[in-house]
Structure formats: structure tokens, C-alpha cells
Amino acid sequence: MSNRRHWTQDEIDPLLDAVRRVVDEKLIPAEDHLEREDEIPEQVLGVMRDLGLFAYAIPEEHGGLGLSKYAEVQVIQEFCRAAPAYRSYVGTTNGVGGQCVVLAGSDEQKRRYLPAVASGEMIVSFCLTEPDAGSDAKSLKTRAVRDGDDYVINGSKRFISNSPVAGLFTVMARTDPDPAKGADGISCFLVEAGTPGLTVHPKLKKMGQRGAPTADVSFDDCRVPASQLLGGIEGHGFRTAMQVLDDARIHMGAVCAGLSRRLIEEMVRYAKDRQQFGRPIADFQLIQAMIADSEAECFAAKAMVEKTAQMLDAGDACIKEAASCKYFASEALWRIADRALQVHGGYGYVQEYPVERLFRDARLFRIFEGTSQVMQLVIAREVLKQAS
């Protein structure tokens, strides 16, 4: 992307070392608190801010690091060896939430919001999904009607990450009710927390990823100035959302590769320590087979993600490749999580070891930001298009 500069590996490596130390010394030790209290400790958030994790995809002219996509996915793989709840704050803010402003915001909108995003002072939510509009996002019903110098927004959004802690909501709403307009009738608005008519409902209780706050959001005659229309242009919201999601799918592949690496580490550590029949279970070939399959799939996911990131940096179209990253890496993660639990045996099913929690955390990645089935459709559509 044009707002990202090339980072040499010599520049990337010190950042990776710093992230690795923070993950091992601060983030992983706080995972029990994360699970127990359903929140990230403020001191840990402070460490993440100081490290620049909220700034990695924000352009340098707005206070960010402006990492290339290739540098980003390396950082994210290292970062996501820790519980994925940490990534929700950072990745959603830098990614689907903040990237709408980076890609399509006006100069004033960028000046107003991006420095606060880069510093970690402002958490961002991305409001696309609705009760009746998930995979079929184009069917969203939230309306934004022009009224003088304002827009009045009405509707509801479902499963919105970061919403309980967000300072800014990027909201997709229909500005043209004509069904024939379809996606071209959808616009994006920047709605600040505390705006009258904006309600964030109680946090949802989820299977996993505790500490990553998720809630429903509703808009009841929520009045925002016309200056909050993203880029000042109606009808570009859905197009921007899809562009952001293509970028996000590469990111999600890196997240899954990073969490896969953590699960392999846990699997190997346990297999070397656990004794059965007078020797470590790591000596048994069927245990080794599960380790080998997991390592091969993790390596494949990493290679796919890094290659596709290089394509994006070069300006190449990579819709198919981005969807492939998200699809393969999330499905591989699920298989690796299952093997890690199997290697732990009964201990993997109780909370004494991290794999019980990581197994629950891993399940979501086959669903959000494009289900595996939608990714299959995207990949097949692109293959068929190229063959015509």
C-alpha cells in the first residue's frame, strides 16, 4: 500500500526481538488474569502502547510506524504467540477499524483521529455485521438519512469487537434505500463514543477469547455531522470495507500462524516432560506424527502469509491469495489446537494447562472476518474468473 514504506529485515529484527520479550515476560504471564477477569490489565496495555503496537499500520506522518505488510505479518506472528485477546485491541484498531480512515478518510479526518489511534489512546471498532447481515454484508439495514448538516443513523450492529472500550466507531450504513443500488448505497461514518443515540450493550459472554470485549451496538436517531461521513463521499462505504477486509485476511492468517506456533511450543514442552511407560511421550512415534503434522501446517501458513504480504506491498492484486491465507491458516490452527489438546490427554481438557483456553480461543478464527465457507467461495470465484 502507498502509505506503507519498505522496511529492511535489519530494521524489522530489533522490533521482533522487542515484541518477543514483551510476549514472554509480560503478556503470557498475564493470561490467567485475562481469563479470570475478562480484561487486559492496564499496565499490560501500557506496555503495548509503549512498544508501538497500536501504531504499526498507521502512516508515519500521523504518528505511526507505517510498517510494510511484510513487516507487519512478522510482528503479528510474534505478538500472537500470546492470547489472541491482546490482538483484538491492537489488530482491530490498526486493521478493519482504523484502516478505513487510512484508506478513505479526508485529510481532516486523518489529522483528527490517526495520531490518537497510533498512540493507543483511541480504540476503534468496526461496525458492519448486523443480526440479519453476516456473511451477506451487503444486505445490511442500518440507515443514515441526511438532515441538513447532519446524518441521522438508525439500526443495530451485532458481535462488534472492542465496542465496550472504543472511542471511535466506523459504521457502515445505507444512505440510498434503493435496492437496485446494492453495495453502492452503503456509506461509512465515523461516530465517536458518547454521541447521543449510540448505545453499546452489555458485553457478550463468549466461548473463548476472554479479555477481548465484544458487544452489540445500536443507533437510535444518532445524529452525526456530515463531516463524519468517511472521505465526504456517499456510496463508498462497502467498497472501503471490502478493501480493508482483503488486507485484514492476510493479517488474520498471520494471527493464526502465530497462535499455531504457541500451541506447538506447548505441545512439545508437554510431550518432553510427560512420562509414560518409563519414558517421555515425545519418544512415541504417534506423538511425533502429531507434532510433525502441526509443524508442517504452521510452516505452510507462515509461508503463504509472508508471500501474500509481499504481493500486497508490491501493489499486486491478491484477493484470492488473501482469502487463501485466512482460510488455510485458520483451518490449520484448528487442527493444530486439536492435536495439542490430544497430546496433553486429560490434562488438556482441564484448566491446569494453557491449551484448554487456547483451544477455545482458536475456534473463532474459522468464523469471523469471513467464514471458511465464504473464503472458499471467494477463492473459487477468483480461480474461475481467471480461467475465463
HELIX and SHEET records of a PDB file:
HELIX    1   1 GLN A    9  VAL A   22  1                                  14    
HELIX    2   2 VAL A   23  LEU A   27  3                                   5    
HELIX    3   3 ILE A   28  ALA A   30  5                                   3    
HELIX    4   4 GLU A   31  GLU A   37  1                                   7    
HELIX    5   5 GLU A   42  LEU A   51  1                                  10    
HELIX    6   6 GLU A   60  HIS A   62  5                                   3    
HELIX    7   7 LYS A   69  PHE A   79  1                                  11    
HELIX    8   8 PRO A   84  THR A   92  1                                   9    
HELIX    9   9 THR A   93  GLY A   97  3                                   5    
HELIX   10  10 GLY A   98  ALA A  104  1                                   7    
HELIX   11  11 ASP A  107  SER A  119  1                                  13    
HELIX   12  12 ALA A  137  SER A  139  5                                   3    
HELIX   13  13 SER A  163  VAL A  165  5                                   3    
HELIX   14  14 PRO A  179  GLY A  185  5                                   7    
HELIX   15  15 ALA A  226  GLN A  228  5                                   3    
HELIX   16  16 LEU A  230  GLY A  232  5                                   3    
HELIX   17  17 GLY A  237  ASP A  273  1                                  37    
HELIX   18  18 ILE A  281  ASP A  283  5                                   3    
HELIX   19  19 GLN A  285  ASP A  313  1                                  29    
HELIX   20  20 ILE A  319  HIS A  344  1                                  26    
HELIX   21  21 GLY A  345  TYR A  349  5                                   5    
HELIX   22  22 PRO A  354  ARG A  363  1                                  10    
HELIX   23  23 LEU A  364  ARG A  366  5                                   3    
HELIX   24  24 SER A  372  ALA A  387  1                                  16    
SHEET    1   A 3 VAL A 124  CYS A 127  0                                        
SHEET    2   A 3 LEU A 168  ARG A 174  1                                        
SHEET    3   A 3 ILE A 186  GLU A 192 -1                                        
SHEET    1   B 4 ARG A 143  ASP A 147  0                                        
SHEET    2   B 4 ASP A 150  SER A 161 -1                                        
SHEET    3   B 4 THR A 214  PRO A 225 -1                                        
SHEET    4   B 4 LEU A 198  VAL A 200 -1                                        
SHEET    1   C 2 GLN A 275  GLN A 276  0                                        
SHEET    2   C 2 ARG A 279  PRO A 280 -1                                        
END                                                                             
